Amino acid sequence: MSTAVLLTRSDADNQRLAERLQAQGIRALSLPLLQIDPQPETGAQRSLMLDLDRYHAVMVVSPIAARLGLERLDALWPQAPVGIEWFAVGAGTAAVLEDYGLPVQIPVDGQDSEALLRLPAWQRLLAQPDLRVLIWRGVGGRDHLASTVRAAGGQVDLLELYQRNMPATLAQDLAAAAEQGAGAIVILSGQALQHWQRAAGTTWEQQRHWRCWVPGMRVAELARELGCTDVIACQGADDDSVLAAVMAHPLTP
C-alpha cells in the first residue's frame, strides 16, 4: 500500500483537493483537525455590523469567516455599504466575498498577514489619522493584523465569528488513518498543528517525521519547534499552492 497524504481541512475542502491529488496518482485521506463552531451573535457583535459603514476597511482572514460574516451582513443590510475597502487573506477567502459582489484586494506575493499588509492600499490607509478597521476572524486569530494597525494609530475592532475546537474523536481517527497508510500530512494553521501533536499522543515521536506541508514560514517555524523534521512550506493555503508543493516534493513509495 502506497503512503497516503493526510488532508486536514473540512471534509468538503479535503475531498476537492483529494480528487486533484488522486488524478496525479497520489493517495489521500481526509481527517479534519479543526471543528468549526459558529459563535452566537452578541449585542456587541450586532452593533459592529450595524456600524459597518463607519469603517474604512474590513479584513477577512478565512473562507469560513467570510461565509459567516456575509450571513450577518445579509441579515442587517439590504446591500453592502459603499466606501469600504475589502481585503482577504488568500484566494479562497476572496472568492467567497467576490461571489457576494464585493470588490476584494488580495496580496499577490503571499497568503499571510504580512503579505496582506504589503499591499499598496495599506500604506495609504495606515497614514490616515482616523483609520477604523474591522477584522472578521475566528476567536483568537491573526493578532499580527490587529497589532500592526493599532501600532500605526488606527482603531481595530474584532468580529469573532467562530471557535476552532479539537474534534472529540480526533485521537482515534488519527490512529485509524495511520493504520490506513497515512505517512504525510497537510497542515494549514498553527492550531491544526497543535491538534495533530495532541492527538498523536505517544505516536508523536514517529509522526513528527512525516512529511508535513504547511502554508508558509510562520507555520513552518512552529512545526520545527514541535520537532517536525520534514517540513515543506507551500506558497499559500489554497488548493493550487498545496498541489504544486506536493508535486514538487513527491513522496517515496
N, C-alpha and C positions, 0 to 999 in steps of 0.2 A: 504494500500500500504506500502510495506516494505521500510525502509530507504535505499537510494542508495548512493554508493560511487562515488564521482565525480573525474574522471581521467582527468588530465590537461596537458598532453604532446600533441604531434601531434595526429591527428585522427588515423593514422596508428598504432602508438605506443599504443594509448588508446584501439583500437579495439583488438589488440593482448592480452593485459592484461585483458580486459573485458571478453573475452572468457574464460580465465582461472578462473577468479572470478566467473563467472556465472556457471561454472562447479561445483563450490563449494557452489552454492546456494546464491551467493551474487550479488545483482543487482548493475549494474554500468552504469554510464552516462559519455559521452565524452564532454569535453569543454576545448580546448587548451587555455592556458593562455598567451602563447607567440606566436607572429607572427614572423617567422624567415625570414628575408630579406637578401639574399646574398649581400655582398659588391662588387661593381665593382672593378676590378683589377686596381691598380695604377702602375705607373712605379716603384715606390719604392718596392711595394709588388712583382712585377715580378722579380726584382733584388734579393730579398731574396730567391725566388725559384730557380733562376738560380745559386745562390751561395750555394745551398743546401749541396753540398759535402764538404763545409768548416766547417760544424757544427759537433760537437761531438755527440749531442743528439737532438732529436725532441720530444717534449712533446705535446700530443694531448688530449684536455680536454673534448671532446664530440663527439658522433657519427656524428652530422652534420658537425663539424669541420673536422672530418676525411674524410667524403664524399667530401666536397668542396675542401679540401686540396689535396686530391688524384686526383680530376679532373684537378687541376692546375699542379700537378706533372706529370700527364699523358700527358698533352699538351706540356710540356717543356723538359721532359727527356724520352729517349727511354726505359730506365729501371731505377729503383731507384738506386741512388749511394750507393756504399758499404761503410762499415766502420762507419755507423751511428747507434747509439743505439736509438731505438724507444720505447717510453713509452706512456701508455694510462691510463687515469683516468677512470677505470671501464671496465667491461667485454664487454658491448655493443660497446664501442669505440674500444676496442681491436679486436673485431670480424670483424669490417669493415676493419681495417688495415691488419689483418691476411688473409682475403678473397682476398686482393690485393697481398698477398705473402710476406708481411713484417714480420720479427721476432719482436714480441712485448713483452715488460715486463709490468706486471701489479701487483699492490700490492695484497697480499692475506689477509691482516688484516684490510681492509677498502677500501672505494672507494672515497677518497677525496685527496686533495693536500698533507696533512700531511702524509697519508699512502704511497702515491707515493714516497715521499722524504725519507721514511724509508727503501726503497729498498736498499740492499747492494751495488748495482751498483752506487748509488748516493754518497756513502762515497768515492768511488774511483774517480768518476767524479768531485766532489766538491774539491778534493785535487789537481786537475790539474791547473797549473798556467795560462794556456791559454784557459780555458774552454769556448766554444761557444755553446749556446743553442738556438734553435728556438722553439717558442710555437705557435701552431695552436689553435686559440680560437675565440670567438665572441668579439665584441667591449666591452672593459671594463671587461673582465672575469678573474677570478682567479689570482689576484695580488700576492697571497702568493707564488706561484711558482716562479714568476719572482724575487720577493724581496729576497727570500732565496738564489737563485743562485747568484744574484748580491752581497749579503752580504758576500758570500764566495769568491768574486773577479771574478766571471765569467761574461761573456758578454751575455746578453739576447736580442734577437730580437723577436718582436711580429708580427705574421701574423694573422691579424684580418679579418676573412673571412665572418662574418655575423653580422647583427644587430638584437637584440631581441626587438621587439616592442609590445605594447599592442594592441590587436585587436580592431578595431573601435567599434564593436558591443558587446564588452565583457559585459558591464553592463546589457544590455537587455538579453543577452544569459544566464548570471548567474542567473538573476531573474527567467527566464523560467525554468532553471534546478532546482532551489529551489522549484518551483511550481510542478515539476515532482517528487519531493521527495528526492532530494539531501540533505543529512544531515551529510555528512562526505566527506573528500577531501584528495587527494594525491597531495602534493606539493613537487617538486623535485629541486627547486632552490630558492635562496633568491629573485631574480627578479620576479619569478612567485608568490611568497608570496606577494610581494608588489602590483602586478597587481590584485591579489584576493582582497586585502583590498580596493584598489581604486575602483574596480568595484562594491564591495558590497555597498559602499556609506552608506546610512542611515541604512542599514540592517546589517552592520558590528557588531553591538552590539549583534545581535543574532548569526551571522555566526562564530564569533570568538570562540564560544563554541562548534562548530562542532569538531568531532574527526579529527585530522589532522596528516597524516603520512608524515614524512619528511625523507630525505636520511641519515642524520647524525646529530651530535650535533651542528654543526655550524648553520644550518638552524633551528634546534630546538630552539636554543637560540634567533634567530631573531623572530621566531614565538611567543615565550613567551614575548619578548619585545613589540610586537604589541598587546598583550593582549590575545593571544590564551591560552585556559585553558585545552585542552585535546590533548596534543602533544605526538605522538609516533615516536621515532627515529628508522628507519629501519637500516639494516646493509649495506646499499648501495642503489643506484638508479635503479638497474636492476630489471627486472620483478620478478625473483626468490626472491629477498630480499623483495620487496614490498608485494608480495603474502604471504610470510612467516609471515611478520609483521601483515598484515590484518587478517590472520588466527589465529595468536596468541592473537589478541585483537579484538575479534568479536564484531560487533555492536549489541546492544539490539534491539529487534523488535520494 
